[in-house]
């Protein structure tokens, strides 16, 4: 089913605000990591936002995702302050790890014959 203009607009606002938020968070951290918001999908009733994150380097993924899930309420509050005047309901936020780039890299490696699959 196609997204409405409203869904796309809300998703874009969420994506831009969280991209800036995570960029600042990473620059203030002692550790060197990168969190990018690869995609945001919003349900038709705008009540749930699925936020897909790419986290590099991979060894930080588990800890960062754990911290993000613990602080979900604060993130919802943050986005509520940013877009409170534009929407009636602040969507519930669900964060997911986006491993698309890893999958692409793994497939390319396999195609070059550098992976675990035997060449037939």
Secondary structure as GFF3:
##gff-version 3
##sequence-region A 1 120
A	DSSP	alpha_helix	5	28	.	.	.	ID=ss1
A	DSSP	beta_strand	34	42	.	.	.	ID=ss2
A	DSSP	beta_strand	48	56	.	.	.	ID=ss3
A	DSSP	three_ten_helix	58	60	.	.	.	ID=ss4
A	DSSP	alpha_helix	61	70	.	.	.	ID=ss5
A	DSSP	alpha_helix	72	83	.	.	.	ID=ss6
A	DSSP	beta_strand	92	97	.	.	.	ID=ss7
A	DSSP	alpha_helix	100	111	.	.	.	ID=ss8
###
